[in-house]
Amino acid sequence: MKLLLPSEIALLLVIAGATIGYIEFLRPGGVVPGVTGMVLLMLGIARLSDLPWSPAGALLLVAGMAVLLLRPGAWWGIPLLIAGARLLIGPEDLRVRWPVAALTIPFGFLTSFLLSIAERARLNKTLP
């Protein structure tokens, strides 16, 4: 049995790229985190595009990210991310296993936390 399936490597690249991209947003001006994050993100997406994906899994991932983006601090988008990561790849032998799909949990909480901070900062902004 392989340690990591190709679909799991692709998912890990996407999660790592997005997380490193968050670092660039937190501390703008550093070229290395932004470039590294985008390269990892593009490699992961390119790898995912080569695999037979399931529309249901993609819909669940999009719904989970939409919940996290539209409702900052809403943790309930995370189960949608987990289910979407698990069901994204169609055939069962290539499907992402539960331990790797569970890596979307810290990614979802980080996304939710950072977006709630951004929303709070936007609401507390005062006009001169």
Secondary structure by P-SEA (a helix, b strand, c coil): cccccaaaaaaaaaaaaaaaaaaaaaccccaaaaaaaaaaaaaaaaaaaaccccaaaaaaaaaaaaaaaaccccccaaaaaaaaaaaccccccccccccccccaaaaaaaaaaaaaaaaaaaaacccc
